[in-house]
Amino acid sequence: MRSLAVIAALAFTVAAEAAQSKYDVHDSHFHLTNYVQEGTDIRDFVRIMGDRVGRVALFGIPLQQTWSHRNTGDFAPTYYLQTDSPLYYYSFTDAYIAQAYLSLPEKDRARFDPMITGFNPADMYAADHIKRVLKTFPGVFTGIGEFTIHKEFVSSKIAGDVASLTDPALDRIMDFAAEAGLVVILHNDIDMPYPREDQEPYELKQLSELFQRHPKTSIIWAHCGVGRVVRPIERQLELLERALSNPASSHVSIDISWTETAKYILATPETTRRVAQTINRFPDRFLFGTDEVAPKDQTSYLKIYDMYQPLFAQLTPEASEKLRKGNYERLFDEARRRVRAWEKANVK
């Protein structure tokens, strides 16, 4: 006779498979809470997803914005650009996300892949934090991220040690992600803001070396490395296609989340055509995501999905399906399977 645990697991799988067929899209990049740990109630968010979004990679924001009365007085900043006061790592976000997820009925849980974010990537103990979260909340988390190494305007505001792509602490995180099967969502700009014309994009070189050091880690590079003022570097698509053609980088995928990413992709008909051409050539390597933070309604939540219609229109049916849903299912289903197996072997 099957155990209740096996029956529950089968029911979860059936619910997850149902969530993969009738919806328009899955969201590989979503923040339930903002920089002061406030956000949308997860039950309200299920209603916002409605019948258009099937599954969501769910996380908060690992950084808390300080409210310094000396700096802003009675004005309470809710975003990092609203004050000069520092950001700091907020580890309780992982418990908050876990509890929000666990508050849902089983059929709704099947639509979420919670992610661990509340760690300092410059801390050699960060990997231990991730392991501790898995052992505290078995059956909940699928991956880690979005977490940041280099990000315009953000990295320099974080109190404490500066995160680095060459830090052994980051290597420990990546090694444990490979061991446990966690999918990794990493934010790292492709270049510094306002670089000199003769400045080498050293971040791109360091990022490539990080990817090569961790061939067994499933990595999603957020936003393809661009931002508000960090523009695509010269020949970026050419360099990107060369990297995607390299079997040594087959473990790295790219999400096109964030309206700041969309502004470059949709800048001209030619840029949209060229990006569509690259996605069509490498349909297994790109994921859609919103990068929305605590949305209040479906219209604001899916704003970027609607913006991307000119891009979707130029994709092959295969590439469109994989970008919107198929690659999410492949990466996150495998991560779920592997993380649950690690928990079974390591959680008493």
Steps between C-alpha positions, in 0.01 A plus 500: 500500500639837405600729783327832551827674408514323163133578431557866589803514271300351212219749557754784500646373170158476336416854612834627369449335161154654473657842561730451202254478215210744519686823580667761279830514685710407803694769689863416578566823692256646754539693828212460744645771727689825456808668654323553833356145505146608417301348218203320357319240707575170328130405484429827322790428268352164401192693389722747310665208318151388408468289188795660321806411711555136585810480718721757671852498646418670829738709709524815703787746490804406709583862577331732748516876449602684816271781617745751644324795662826694470480456124132528403325617817140384522500384137514118501682380186370183337750484212878514487506811277300705752777541760876494546468265799645151459337168417562192712430128459167390647505126567146477637372533143549125452279410796240751382490350149482147640211586730314678222540195276393259775187707568363401159291194419687218323359578155631858521841398638554298184511829307799640694871433518624689810861620495752567778645853491578611856876450501808716456698370198817651647469279811670159504210384720241584232492142372433384855204738521355350181544146633339601832197645320451175305515298821262735681243508219527167315273467201480875440792646306611434142797733459694806611467856373452747368816611677742767387875526460543817291199729445495866405424732795433203732833327561668812635215557748522163671658513846801278562728315259453556127379191314728373226488247218844380607409445867537142635177566693315512168671181387378326817145612421523372143652170611222437748234595243645231272506245783138563603366559147391858569445720196687833535369840388794740494494875435830635373540799272690443180701820553544791738269802471647773277821315404782676320512430128827310540389308810489122470173350633687304766174388662415304185836320515459419870143384446606267220771355723246446780271311263790284384600417859153362573390283208266289717301798632178596320530880462255761372673830421246771576423771243795398279707737711340833403335765717383857519829647385704184439441469129576199279866503417615523140453167318308357797277274292798372305688421822187350652442271203861387517457413868168323439666293226766382745405163658688609813227759570201271442409528872439877468164647395390864466184672612362805319318634807474867602363792305853644491604195297199537274591859416821377329339201329211713369704815431469467121349247257856389423597429862177304547568302182858420604399384849220286352753352260728404791215345701386305194853369456527399868141425606603292803696780670257787567224551756230761541471680833328814622731624780191669640505595870182462710247577222147608587316372192544281193540792260806639680636150563491399131601837358830361373331195349281730294801717410678195357229414245711637208781266608272198544353561154842441342576175683446156354218304668762278668707793629192688621369199693837429658566865591157544658459161671708205384842605628352596837341158533818317401732691735273534801350151481849352502601726789191394697586135445864536599441723805234265637745211454772694686257576782398135522865403539601780737202613708419286802 
